[in-house]
């Protein structure tokens, strides 16, 4: 039988008991799996995944460079500036500089390997 109208009472949770205690969250599950041994030089699965991300960054993949930069340098705060004409300009100069630095480092590493 279909519910007609509003199925929940105002001010009352639709899940009053919440998630059962001890139920792992997705991040908990991912951390547990990432910590499992990968069978190579005592590395974990997370170690192998991060090595693949670095390999993609060395190939020049922008998403990988950004991933590494934001996780090692931290995400810069976004800022909104207003110019004199009232137009908004969006700027994230710290991230742009970090990405340029990483890109330059990758190009230098590739040049040394060539």
KAPEKA-V370704 format. One record per run of one state. SS is the DSSP state (h for helix, s for strand, l for the rest). FROM is the first residue (numbers start at 0). TO is the last residue. If there is no record, write none. Layout:
SS	FROM	TO
SS	FROM	TO
This chain:
l	0	24
h	25	33
l	34	35
s	36	36
l	37	42
s	43	43
h	44	57
l	58	60
h	61	71
l	72	77
s	78	81
l	82	86
s	87	90
l	91	91
h	92	112
l	113	113
